[in-house]
Amino acid sequence: MLLSKTGLLLAAATVLSGCMMGDPRSYESTPVEVDTAKGVVTCQLYTRERVLWDRSINRPGNMSVEEADNVCLAAGQRWKDGA
């Protein structure tokens, strides 16, 4: 019984430590504009280590949100790689 309580406490501590990463807004860069064939996409990038959060905050009307977000993920990856 003690072992299962210890396991539960360890699991809870692990989950809570993930929540302590903080609010993504505290990691935001200055918005970045990326030129594409369809127009300019404005991206919100975060840290160089956390490309997963990068997303579009403005896009041309002829571009889907998914396409614009992919442009921003690629821009974040270039930033992460130092380009």
C-alpha positions as CSV (number, residue, x, y, z in Angstrom):
1,M,0.0,0.0,0.0
2,L,2.8,2.4,0.9
3,L,4.5,1.7,-2.5
4,S,1.4,2.6,-4.5
5,K,0.9,5.9,-2.4
6,T,4.6,6.7,-3.2
7,G,4.0,6.0,-6.8
8,L,1.0,8.3,-6.9
9,L,2.8,11.1,-5.2
10,L,5.7,10.7,-7.6
11,A,3.4,10.8,-10.6
12,A,1.5,13.9,-9.3
13,A,4.8,15.7,-8.7
14,T,5.9,14.9,-12.2
15,V,2.7,16.2,-13.7
16,L,2.8,19.4,-11.6
17,S,6.4,20.1,-12.5
18,G,5.4,20.2,-16.2
19,C,2.8,22.8,-15.3
20,M,5.4,25.0,-13.7
21,M,7.0,25.7,-17.0
22,G,5.0,28.9,-16.9
23,D,2.9,30.8,-19.4
24,P,4.1,30.7,-23.0
25,R,3.6,34.5,-23.2
26,S,6.6,35.0,-20.9
27,Y,8.8,33.4,-23.6
28,E,7.5,35.5,-26.6
29,S,9.8,37.1,-29.0
30,T,9.0,40.3,-30.8
31,P,6.7,39.3,-33.7
32,V,8.5,38.3,-36.9
33,E,7.3,38.9,-40.4
34,V,8.0,36.2,-43.0
35,D,7.6,36.8,-46.7
36,T,5.9,34.0,-48.6
37,A,4.6,33.7,-52.2
38,K,1.0,34.4,-50.8
39,G,2.0,37.4,-48.8
40,V,3.5,38.3,-45.4
41,V,2.8,36.0,-42.4
42,T,3.4,37.5,-38.9
43,C,4.7,34.9,-36.5
44,Q,4.9,34.8,-32.8
45,L,8.0,32.9,-32.0
46,Y,9.0,31.8,-28.5
47,T,12.4,30.6,-27.2
48,R,15.0,29.0,-29.5
49,E,14.5,25.8,-27.6
50,R,10.7,25.6,-27.8
51,V,9.7,25.7,-31.5
52,L,6.5,23.7,-30.7
53,W,4.7,26.9,-29.5
54,D,5.5,29.0,-32.6
55,R,2.4,30.2,-34.4
56,S,0.9,32.7,-36.8
57,I,-0.8,35.8,-35.4
58,N,-1.6,37.4,-38.8
59,R,-1.7,35.9,-42.3
60,P,-2.9,36.8,-45.8
61,G,-6.5,36.1,-46.5
62,N,-5.7,33.5,-49.2
63,M,-3.7,31.3,-46.7
64,S,-5.2,28.9,-44.1
65,V,-4.3,29.1,-40.4
66,E,-2.6,25.7,-40.7
67,E,-0.4,26.8,-43.6
68,A,0.5,30.1,-41.8
69,D,1.3,28.2,-38.6
70,N,3.6,25.8,-40.6
71,V,5.4,28.9,-42.1
72,C,6.0,30.0,-38.5
73,L,7.1,26.6,-37.3
74,A,9.7,26.6,-40.1
75,A,10.8,30.2,-39.2
76,G,11.2,29.1,-35.6
77,Q,13.2,26.1,-36.6
78,R,15.5,28.4,-38.6
79,W,15.8,30.7,-35.6
80,K,16.6,27.6,-33.4
81,D,19.3,26.5,-35.9
82,G,20.9,29.9,-35.8
83,A,19.9,30.9,-39.4
